[in-house]
C-alpha cells in the first residue's frame, strides 16, 4: 500500500466515525446500521495497523 492509500483509509475511518456519531444522535438511531458502520471502521483500522506494521518492518530491512 502507498502513503496515498493510507491517507484514504484514514479519511474513510474519520468519515465512518462522523456517520456513527450522527446516527447515534438521532431520536431513534438505527442500531443495526451503527453496528455495521463500527465493523467497517474496525476493518479500516486493522488495515491501517497492518500497513504500518509492514511498513515499519520493511524499513528495518533496508536500513
PDB file with one MODEL, atoms N, CA, C and O in Angstrom:
MODEL        1
ATOM      1  N   UNK A   1       0.841  -1.185   0.000  1.00  0.00           N
ATOM      2  CA  UNK A   1       0.000   0.000   0.000  1.00  0.00           C
ATOM      3  C   UNK A   1       0.882   1.243   0.000  1.00  0.00           C
ATOM      4  O   UNK A   1       1.986   1.243   0.543  1.00  0.00           O
ATOM      5  N   UNK A   2       0.387   2.262  -0.599  1.00  0.00           N
ATOM      6  CA  UNK A   2       1.133   3.511  -0.660  1.00  0.00           C
ATOM      7  C   UNK A   2       0.658   4.456   0.451  1.00  0.00           C
ATOM      8  O   UNK A   2      -0.365   4.224   1.095  1.00  0.00           O
ATOM      9  N   UNK A   3       1.423   5.515   0.652  1.00  0.00           N
ATOM     10  CA  UNK A   3       1.018   6.531   1.624  1.00  0.00           C
ATOM     11  C   UNK A   3      -0.320   7.138   1.246  1.00  0.00           C
ATOM     12  O   UNK A   3      -1.126   7.485   2.110  1.00  0.00           O
ATOM     13  N   UNK A   4      -0.549   7.263  -0.053  1.00  0.00           N
ATOM     14  CA  UNK A   4      -1.824   7.827  -0.531  1.00  0.00           C
ATOM     15  C   UNK A   4      -2.996   6.932  -0.120  1.00  0.00           C
ATOM     16  O   UNK A   4      -4.055   7.424   0.270  1.00  0.00           O
ATOM     17  N   UNK A   5      -2.798   5.629  -0.210  1.00  0.00           N
ATOM     18  CA  UNK A   5      -3.850   4.698   0.188  1.00  0.00           C
ATOM     19  C   UNK A   5      -4.081   4.770   1.696  1.00  0.00           C
ATOM     20  O   UNK A   5      -5.220   4.694   2.157  1.00  0.00           O
ATOM     21  N   UNK A   6      -3.004   4.917   2.458  1.00  0.00           N
ATOM     22  CA  UNK A   6      -3.133   5.054   3.909  1.00  0.00           C
ATOM     23  C   UNK A   6      -3.920   6.313   4.258  1.00  0.00           C
ATOM     24  O   UNK A   6      -4.742   6.297   5.175  1.00  0.00           O
ATOM     25  N   UNK A   7      -3.677   7.397   3.538  1.00  0.00           N
ATOM     26  CA  UNK A   7      -4.435   8.634   3.745  1.00  0.00           C
ATOM     27  C   UNK A   7      -5.912   8.416   3.430  1.00  0.00           C
ATOM     28  O   UNK A   7      -6.781   8.918   4.142  1.00  0.00           O
ATOM     29  N   UNK A   8      -6.193   7.672   2.372  1.00  0.00           N
ATOM     30  CA  UNK A   8      -7.575   7.351   2.012  1.00  0.00           C
ATOM     31  C   UNK A   8      -8.245   6.572   3.144  1.00  0.00           C
ATOM     32  O   UNK A   8      -9.368   6.883   3.541  1.00  0.00           O
ATOM     33  N   UNK A   9      -7.544   5.553   3.663  1.00  0.00           N
ATOM     34  CA  UNK A   9      -8.094   4.754   4.754  1.00  0.00           C
ATOM     35  C   UNK A   9      -8.372   5.626   5.981  1.00  0.00           C
ATOM     36  O   UNK A   9      -9.387   5.458   6.655  1.00  0.00           O
ATOM     37  N   UNK A  10      -7.475   6.539   6.254  1.00  0.00           N
ATOM     38  CA  UNK A  10      -7.643   7.436   7.394  1.00  0.00           C
ATOM     39  C   UNK A  10      -8.865   8.341   7.216  1.00  0.00           C
ATOM     40  O   UNK A  10      -9.631   8.557   8.156  1.00  0.00           O
ATOM     41  N   UNK A  11      -9.038   8.867   5.998  1.00  0.00           N
ATOM     42  CA  UNK A  11     -10.217   9.712   5.723  1.00  0.00           C
ATOM     43  C   UNK A  11     -11.508   8.904   5.850  1.00  0.00           C
ATOM     44  O   UNK A  11     -12.493   9.388   6.408  1.00  0.00           O
ATOM     45  N   UNK A  12     -11.502   7.692   5.342  1.00  0.00           N
ATOM     46  CA  UNK A  12     -12.689   6.833   5.440  1.00  0.00           C
ATOM     47  C   UNK A  12     -13.001   6.508   6.902  1.00  0.00           C
ATOM     48  O   UNK A  12     -14.166   6.473   7.298  1.00  0.00           O
ATOM     49  N   UNK A  13     -11.964   6.272   7.697  1.00  0.00           N
ATOM     50  CA  UNK A  13     -12.137   5.986   9.120  1.00  0.00           C
ATOM     51  C   UNK A  13     -12.811   7.179   9.798  1.00  0.00           C
ATOM     52  O   UNK A  13     -13.744   7.005  10.582  1.00  0.00           O
ATOM     53  N   UNK A  14     -12.338   8.386   9.497  1.00  0.00           N
ATOM     54  CA  UNK A  14     -12.924   9.598  10.075  1.00  0.00           C
ATOM     55  C   UNK A  14     -14.356   9.798   9.589  1.00  0.00           C
ATOM     56  O   UNK A  14     -15.219  10.211  10.364  1.00  0.00           O
ATOM     57  N   UNK A  15     -14.615   9.509   8.317  1.00  0.00           N
ATOM     58  CA  UNK A  15     -15.969   9.653   7.768  1.00  0.00           C
ATOM     59  C   UNK A  15     -16.938   8.707   8.467  1.00  0.00           C
ATOM     60  O   UNK A  15     -18.058   9.087   8.808  1.00  0.00           O
ATOM     61  N   UNK A  16     -16.494   7.468   8.678  1.00  0.00           N
ATOM     62  CA  UNK A  16     -17.343   6.500   9.372  1.00  0.00           C
ATOM     63  C   UNK A  16     -17.604   6.929  10.808  1.00  0.00           C
ATOM     64  O   UNK A  16     -18.714   6.770  11.316  1.00  0.00           O
ATOM     65  N   UNK A  17     -16.585   7.470  11.459  1.00  0.00           N
ATOM     66  CA  UNK A  17     -16.751   7.974  12.827  1.00  0.00           C
ATOM     67  C   UNK A  17     -17.813   9.065  12.866  1.00  0.00           C
ATOM     68  O   UNK A  17     -18.663   9.071  13.756  1.00  0.00           O
ATOM     69  N   UNK A  18     -17.772   9.984  11.913  1.00  0.00           N
ATOM     70  CA  UNK A  18     -18.772  11.049  11.835  1.00  0.00           C
ATOM     71  C   UNK A  18     -20.171  10.483  11.594  1.00  0.00           C
ATOM     72  O   UNK A  18     -21.146  10.922  12.203  1.00  0.00           O
ATOM     73  N   UNK A  19     -20.249   9.510  10.704  1.00  0.00           N
ATOM     74  CA  UNK A  19     -21.543   8.909  10.395  1.00  0.00           C
ATOM     75  C   UNK A  19     -22.119   8.184  11.614  1.00  0.00           C
ATOM     76  O   UNK A  19     -23.321   8.253  11.871  1.00  0.00           O
ATOM     77  N   UNK A  20     -21.263   7.495  12.357  1.00  0.00           N
ATOM     78  CA  UNK A  20     -21.696   6.812  13.583  1.00  0.00           C
ATOM     79  C   UNK A  20     -22.194   7.835  14.596  1.00  0.00           C
ATOM     80  O   UNK A  20     -23.236   7.641  15.222  1.00  0.00           O
ATOM     81  N   UNK A  21     -21.446   8.923  14.754  1.00  0.00           N
ATOM     82  CA  UNK A  21     -21.823   9.961  15.708  1.00  0.00           C
ATOM     83  C   UNK A  21     -23.166  10.594  15.342  1.00  0.00           C
ATOM     84  O   UNK A  21     -24.019  10.801  16.205  1.00  0.00           O
ATOM     85  N   UNK A  22     -23.345  10.897  14.060  1.00  0.00           N
ATOM     86  CA  UNK A  22     -24.606  11.498  13.619  1.00  0.00           C
ATOM     87  C   UNK A  22     -25.783  10.546  13.816  1.00  0.00           C
ATOM     88  O   UNK A  22     -26.848  10.955  14.280  1.00  0.00           O
ATOM     89  N   UNK A  23     -25.590   9.290  13.465  1.00  0.00           N
ATOM     90  CA  UNK A  23     -26.672   8.307  13.625  1.00  0.00           C
ATOM     91  C   UNK A  23     -27.015   8.117  15.098  1.00  0.00           C
ATOM     92  O   UNK A  23     -28.184   7.950  15.449  1.00  0.00           O
ATOM     93  N   UNK A  24     -26.012   8.140  15.952  1.00  0.00           N
ATOM     94  CA  UNK A  24     -26.235   7.957  17.393  1.00  0.00           C
ATOM     95  C   UNK A  24     -27.027   9.107  18.000  1.00  0.00           C
ATOM     96  O   UNK A  24     -27.734   8.921  18.990  1.00  0.00           O
ATOM     97  N   UNK A  25     -26.912  10.297  17.409  1.00  0.00           N
ATOM     98  CA  UNK A  25     -27.614  11.472  17.929  1.00  0.00           C
ATOM     99  C   UNK A  25     -29.080  11.513  17.537  1.00  0.00           C
ATOM    100  O   UNK A  25     -29.855  12.284  18.103  1.00  0.00           O
ATOM    101  N   UNK A  26     -29.464  10.687  16.569  1.00  0.00           N
ATOM    102  CA  UNK A  26     -30.858  10.695  16.123  1.00  0.00           C
ATOM    103  C   UNK A  26     -31.786  10.261  17.252  1.00  0.00           C
ATOM    104  O   UNK A  26     -31.371   9.567  18.179  1.00  0.00           O
ATOM    105  N   UNK A  27     -33.039  10.677  17.162  1.00  0.00           N
ATOM    106  CA  UNK A  27     -34.029  10.316  18.174  1.00  0.00           C
ATOM    107  C   UNK A  27     -34.175   8.798  18.276  1.00  0.00           C
ATOM    108  O   UNK A  27     -34.254   8.244  19.372  1.00  0.00           O
ATOM    109  N   UNK A  28     -34.207   8.146  17.139  1.00  0.00           N
ATOM    110  CA  UNK A  28     -34.301   6.686  17.104  1.00  0.00           C
ATOM    111  C   UNK A  28     -33.187   6.154  16.207  1.00  0.00           C
ATOM    112  O   UNK A  28     -33.414   5.862  15.033  1.00  0.00           O
ATOM    113  N   UNK A  29     -31.985   6.028  16.765  1.00  0.00           N
ATOM    114  CA  UNK A  29     -30.858   5.576  15.948  1.00  0.00           C
ATOM    115  C   UNK A  29     -31.049   4.142  15.458  1.00  0.00           C
ATOM    116  O   UNK A  29     -31.630   3.306  16.150  1.00  0.00           O
ATOM    117  N   UNK A  30     -30.558   3.882  14.277  1.00  0.00           N
ATOM    118  CA  UNK A  30     -30.606   2.544  13.683  1.00  0.00           C
ATOM    119  C   UNK A  30     -29.405   1.753  14.221  1.00  0.00           C
ATOM    120  O   UNK A  30     -28.282   1.906  13.741  1.00  0.00           O
ATOM    121  N   UNK A  31     -29.659   0.918  15.211  1.00  0.00           N
ATOM    122  CA  UNK A  31     -28.585   0.177  15.878  1.00  0.00           C
ATOM    123  C   UNK A  31     -27.882  -0.804  14.935  1.00  0.00           C
ATOM    124  O   UNK A  31     -26.682  -1.045  15.068  1.00  0.00           O
ATOM    125  N   UNK A  32     -28.625  -1.363  13.992  1.00  0.00           N
ATOM    126  CA  UNK A  32     -28.022  -2.292  13.029  1.00  0.00           C
ATOM    127  C   UNK A  32     -27.047  -1.529  12.123  1.00  0.00           C
ATOM    128  O   UNK A  32     -25.948  -2.007  11.842  1.00  0.00           O
ATOM    129  N   UNK A  33     -27.455  -0.359  11.678  1.00  0.00           N
ATOM    130  CA  UNK A  33     -26.579   0.479  10.855  1.00  0.00           C
ATOM    131  C   UNK A  33     -25.330   0.878  11.637  1.00  0.00           C
ATOM    132  O   UNK A  33     -24.222   0.830  11.104  1.00  0.00           O
ATOM    133  N   UNK A  34     -25.503   1.266  12.881  1.00  0.00           N
ATOM    134  CA  UNK A  34     -24.366   1.654  13.717  1.00  0.00           C
ATOM    135  C   UNK A  34     -23.404   0.481  13.881  1.00  0.00           C
ATOM    136  O   UNK A  34     -22.190   0.662  13.793  1.00  0.00           O
ATOM    137  N   UNK A  35     -23.926  -0.705  14.115  1.00  0.00           N
ATOM    138  CA  UNK A  35     -23.070  -1.891  14.257  1.00  0.00           C
ATOM    139  C   UNK A  35     -22.305  -2.168  12.964  1.00  0.00           C
ATOM    140  O   UNK A  35     -21.122  -2.505  12.999  1.00  0.00           O
ATOM    141  N   UNK A  36     -22.982  -2.024  11.826  1.00  0.00           N
ATOM    142  CA  UNK A  36     -22.328  -2.252  10.529  1.00  0.00           C
ATOM    143  C   UNK A  36     -21.218  -1.226  10.293  1.00  0.00           C
ATOM    144  O   UNK A  36     -20.131  -1.574   9.832  1.00  0.00           O
ATOM    145  N   UNK A  37     -21.501   0.040  10.611  1.00  0.00           N
ATOM    146  CA  UNK A  37     -20.504   1.092  10.446  1.00  0.00           C
ATOM    147  C   UNK A  37     -19.296   0.871  11.358  1.00  0.00           C
ATOM    148  O   UNK A  37     -18.156   1.118  10.964  1.00  0.00           O
ATOM    149  N   UNK A  38     -19.557   0.404  12.572  1.00  0.00           N
ATOM    150  CA  UNK A  38     -18.462   0.134  13.504  1.00  0.00           C
ATOM    151  C   UNK A  38     -17.582  -1.012  13.008  1.00  0.00           C
ATOM    152  O   UNK A  38     -16.363  -0.975  13.173  1.00  0.00           O
ATOM    153  N   UNK A  39     -18.192  -2.023  12.404  1.00  0.00           N
ATOM    154  CA  UNK A  39     -17.405  -3.127  11.846  1.00  0.00           C
ATOM    155  C   UNK A  39     -16.535  -2.647  10.692  1.00  0.00           C
ATOM    156  O   UNK A  39     -15.371  -3.035  10.579  1.00  0.00           O
ATOM    157  N   UNK A  40     -17.104  -1.803   9.835  1.00  0.00           N
ATOM    158  CA  UNK A  40     -16.326  -1.239   8.731  1.00  0.00           C
ATOM    159  C   UNK A  40     -15.172  -0.394   9.254  1.00  0.00           C
ATOM    160  O   UNK A  40     -14.054  -0.459   8.744  1.00  0.00           O
ATOM    161  N   UNK A  41     -15.464   0.398  10.282  1.00  0.00           N
ATOM    162  CA  UNK A  41     -14.437   1.258  10.869  1.00  0.00           C
ATOM    163  C   UNK A  41     -13.303   0.413  11.466  1.00  0.00           C
ATOM    164  O   UNK A  41     -12.128   0.748  11.314  1.00  0.00           O
ATOM    165  N   UNK A  42     -13.657  -0.663  12.133  1.00  0.00           N
ATOM    166  CA  UNK A  42     -12.656  -1.557  12.707  1.00  0.00           C
ATOM    167  C   UNK A  42     -11.818  -2.222  11.620  1.00  0.00           C
ATOM    168  O   UNK A  42     -10.607  -2.379  11.777  1.00  0.00           O
ATOM    169  N   UNK A  43     -12.455  -2.611  10.522  1.00  0.00           N
ATOM    170  CA  UNK A  43     -11.717  -3.224   9.409  1.00  0.00           C
ATOM    171  C   UNK A  43     -10.708  -2.231   8.829  1.00  0.00           C
ATOM    172  O   UNK A  43      -9.585  -2.608   8.496  1.00  0.00           O
ATOM    173  N   UNK A  44     -11.108  -0.968   8.708  1.00  0.00           N
ATOM    174  CA  UNK A  44     -10.189   0.061   8.218  1.00  0.00           C
ATOM    175  C   UNK A  44      -9.019   0.242   9.177  1.00  0.00           C
ATOM    176  O   UNK A  44      -7.870   0.362   8.754  1.00  0.00           O
ATOM    177  N   UNK A  45      -9.320   0.260  10.463  1.00  0.00           N
ATOM    178  CA  UNK A  45      -8.261   0.418  11.458  1.00  0.00           C
ATOM    179  C   UNK A  45      -7.275  -0.749  11.379  1.00  0.00           C
ATOM    180  O   UNK A  45      -6.063  -0.550  11.469  1.00  0.00           O
ATOM    181  N   UNK A  46      -7.797  -1.961  11.211  1.00  0.00           N
ATOM    182  CA  UNK A  46      -6.939  -3.139  11.074  1.00  0.00           C
ATOM    183  C   UNK A  46      -6.041  -3.021   9.847  1.00  0.00           C
ATOM    184  O   UNK A  46      -4.858  -3.360   9.905  1.00  0.00           O
ATOM    185  N   UNK A  47      -6.600  -2.542   8.735  1.00  0.00           N
ATOM    186  CA  UNK A  47      -5.804  -2.358   7.518  1.00  0.00           C
ATOM    187  C   UNK A  47      -4.704  -1.337   7.734  1.00  0.00           C
ATOM    188  O   UNK A  47      -3.574  -1.537   7.290  1.00  0.00           O
ATOM    189  N   UNK A  48      -5.027  -0.238   8.415  1.00  0.00           N
ATOM    190  CA  UNK A  48      -4.023   0.794   8.668  1.00  0.00           C
ATOM    191  C   UNK A  48      -2.909   0.268   9.569  1.00  0.00           C
ATOM    192  O   UNK A  48      -1.733   0.544   9.332  1.00  0.00           O
ATOM    193  N   UNK A  49      -3.278  -0.492  10.606  1.00  0.00           N
ATOM    194  CA  UNK A  49      -2.268  -1.048  11.500  1.00  0.00           C
ATOM    195  C   UNK A  49      -1.408  -2.077  10.784  1.00  0.00           C
ATOM    196  O   UNK A  49      -0.200  -2.145  11.011  1.00  0.00           O
ATOM    197  N   UNK A  50      -2.013  -2.865   9.937  1.00  0.00           N
ATOM    198  CA  UNK A  50      -1.269  -3.863   9.173  1.00  0.00           C
ATOM    199  C   UNK A  50      -0.273  -3.172   8.250  1.00  0.00           C
ATOM    200  O   UNK A  50       0.875  -3.600   8.133  1.00  0.00           O
ATOM    201  N   UNK A  51      -0.716  -2.104   7.595  1.00  0.00           N
ATOM    202  CA  UNK A  51       0.170  -1.360   6.710  1.00  0.00           C
ATOM    203  C   UNK A  51       1.324  -0.755   7.498  1.00  0.00           C
ATOM    204  O   UNK A  51       2.477  -0.818   7.070  1.00  0.00           O
ATOM    205  N   UNK A  52       1.009  -0.167   8.653  1.00  0.00           N
ATOM    206  CA  UNK A  52       2.052   0.460   9.467  1.00  0.00           C
ATOM    207  C   UNK A  52       3.058  -0.586   9.935  1.00  0.00           C
ATOM    208  O   UNK A  52       4.260  -0.324   9.967  1.00  0.00           O
ATOM    209  N   UNK A  53       2.574  -1.753  10.294  1.00  0.00           N
ATOM    210  CA  UNK A  53       3.455  -2.837  10.739  1.00  0.00           C
ATOM    211  C   UNK A  53       4.338  -3.316   9.588  1.00  0.00           C
ATOM    212  O   UNK A  53       5.542  -3.497   9.766  1.00  0.00           O
ATOM    213  N   UNK A  54       3.750  -3.521   8.416  1.00  0.00           N
ATOM    214  CA  UNK A  54       4.520  -3.955   7.241  1.00  0.00           C
ATOM    215  C   UNK A  54       5.537  -2.892   6.846  1.00  0.00           C
ATOM    216  O   UNK A  54       6.675  -3.208   6.499  1.00  0.00           O
ATOM    217  N   UNK A  55       5.124  -1.643   6.900  1.00  0.00           N
ATOM    218  CA  UNK A  55       5.993  -0.534   6.507  1.00  0.00           C
ATOM    219  C   UNK A  55       7.172  -0.415   7.475  1.00  0.00           C
ATOM    220  O   UNK A  55       8.300  -0.163   7.052  1.00  0.00           O
ATOM    221  N   UNK A  56       6.916  -0.594   8.762  1.00  0.00           N
ATOM    222  CA  UNK A  56       7.979  -0.491   9.757  1.00  0.00           C
ATOM    223  C   UNK A  56       8.974  -1.634   9.603  1.00  0.00           C
ATOM    224  O   UNK A  56      10.183  -1.424   9.704  1.00  0.00           O
ATOM    225  N   UNK A  57       8.477  -2.836   9.361  1.00  0.00           N
ATOM    226  CA  UNK A  57       9.390  -3.976   9.233  1.00  0.00           C
ATOM    227  C   UNK A  57      10.185  -3.897   7.938  1.00  0.00           C
ATOM    228  O   UNK A  57      11.349  -4.296   7.915  1.00  0.00           O
ATOM    229  N   UNK A  58       9.597  -3.399   6.869  1.00  0.00           N
ATOM    230  CA  UNK A  58      10.338  -3.261   5.612  1.00  0.00           C
ATOM    231  C   UNK A  58      11.399  -2.169   5.740  1.00  0.00           C
ATOM    232  O   UNK A  58      12.457  -2.249   5.116  1.00  0.00           O
ATOM    233  N   UNK A  59      11.110  -1.151   6.548  1.00  0.00           N
ATOM    234  CA  UNK A  59      12.077  -0.086   6.782  1.00  0.00           C
ATOM    235  C   UNK A  59      13.292  -0.594   7.537  1.00  0.00           C
ATOM    236  O   UNK A  59      14.416  -0.156   7.289  1.00  0.00           O
ATOM    237  N   UNK A  60      13.064  -1.519   8.460  1.00  0.00           N
ATOM    238  CA  UNK A  60      14.173  -2.086   9.212  1.00  0.00           C
ATOM    239  C   UNK A  60      15.060  -2.942   8.319  1.00  0.00           C
ATOM    240  O   UNK A  60      16.276  -2.990   8.505  1.00  0.00           O
ATOM    241  N   UNK A  61      14.448  -3.620   7.342  1.00  0.00           N
ATOM    242  CA  UNK A  61      15.208  -4.490   6.467  1.00  0.00           C
ATOM    243  C   UNK A  61      16.127  -3.708   5.536  1.00  0.00           C
ATOM    244  O   UNK A  61      17.190  -4.198   5.155  1.00  0.00           O
ATOM    245  N   UNK A  62      15.726  -2.504   5.172  1.00  0.00           N
ATOM    246  CA  UNK A  62      16.521  -1.720   4.226  1.00  0.00           C
ATOM    247  C   UNK A  62      17.509  -0.810   4.925  1.00  0.00           C
ATOM    248  O   UNK A  62      18.399  -0.255   4.280  1.00  0.00           O
ATOM    249  N   UNK A  63      17.373  -0.649   6.213  1.00  0.00           N
ATOM    250  CA  UNK A  63      18.265   0.275   6.938  1.00  0.00           C
ATOM    251  C   UNK A  63      19.621  -0.320   7.218  1.00  0.00           C
ATOM    252  O   UNK A  63      20.471   0.338   7.818  1.00  0.00           O
TER     253      UNK A  63
ENDMDL
END
